[in-house]
Amino acid sequence: MEQYINENINKNSLLEETQAKIEICKQYLKETDYAIIKMYEEVVQGGSIIEMLKDYKEILSKRKEARQLINELENSLADE
């Protein structure tokens, strides 16, 4: 019985950890939405996005990583 309990505790801990990681990634995306909006406004107003891409390169890269991680983690939850 102890093994069964420990296995379920580990599953619950892993589930909570996975869900927390997903929420952290989603929060990062929300916090950096301003960069996407700012770049969109620049394009709509006829400006050049090239300089902005340089300025926001790191944010864009991290946003991509966050979306990929969210997808991977959500898929791992679906597989369980």
BELHUBEL-V414748 format. One line per field, one symbol per residue. phi: phi as a letter, one per 40 degrees, with the letter a starting at -180 (. if undefined). A space follows every 10 residues. Layout:
phi=???
//
This chain:
phi=.ccccccccc cccccccccc cccccccccc cbddcccccc cccccgcccd cccccbdccc cccccccccd cccccccccc
//
